[in-house]
Structures are given as structure tokens and as C-alpha cells.
Amino acid sequence: MGEGRILGIAYAVIPVADIQRSAAWFMKHFGFNLCHERQGYASLFRGNRPILDLMETDHGTRAVFEAHGRKRWVITFFTDDIAVLHANLLLEGVKVGDIVDEGKYGKFFTLEDPDGNLFDVWEHHDCELVF
């Protein structure tokens, strides 16, 4: 039996306008696989691990907010080679920001999906992220 503690985040849910379009976008650009789909909802996995769920909505709400006059994200993905990922996404026509090197905190860039959801991508080699 476990200790009854939170062990991490299982997955995040983001709002999208079109489930099929968004699922195809994430599968193409991030290599996720579609594991579960039902009316207005799709679950995207990396192998057998849930990563992101898409929920269809006709409301304009998106996974982005403003702080100090700047758009901010609610989800940060991580990568083992930020330069290669950034270059690949640029070649694929994804809207990405510049890579920012914050020294001991790692390297980052932001990107937007077709619905305007904003995400952060992080490369850091001093943290243990096991999946």
C-alpha cells in the first residue's frame, strides 16, 4: 500500500476548438500518440504515459494568462535537446519564441498551438525527470 501522497502530475487538460485538428497537431510536432478519444475529448500519451488531454470548447478560453503585461503559460514541457527541438519546430512552421538561456535555471522557449494555447519548453540537465 502507498503512503497516500501526491506523486506528481498525471496530465494537464487544455481547451481546443477542434479535437481532431489539435490531436493531429500534437502528434505531428511532439510525437504524442492518441490513446483515448470520445465526444469532445482526447487523451494524448507518450508511450503508455498520459501527457495532455484536449477538451473541445466553443468558448474563447485558452491555456494562457497575463502577468505584468506579458502572456504566460500554464504548462512547461521538457526536452533533452532544446536547440534541435526548436529548429525542428521552426522548420515545421510552429510559432515559437527565441531560446533564452537562464544559466543555472536552464534554457527555455515558448510556443503556441493552433488554438493560441501558450506552452513553455525547458531543457535542464540538473533535475531528475523520470518518465
NORUR-V736905 format. One record per run of one state. SS is the DSSP state (H for helix, E for strand, L for the rest). FROM is the first residue (numbers start at 0). TO is the last residue. Records with the same first field share a line. If there is no record, write none. Layout:
SS->FROM-TO + FROM-TO
This chain:
L->0-10 + 16-17 + 30-31 + 38-39 + 46-47 + 56-63 + 67-68 + 72-73 + 78-80 + 91-93 + 96-98 + 101-101 + 105-105 + 112-116 + 123-130
E->11-15 + 32-37 + 40-45 + 48-55 + 64-66 + 69-71 + 74-77 + 94-95 + 99-100 + 106-111 + 117-122
H->18-29 + 81-90 + 102-104
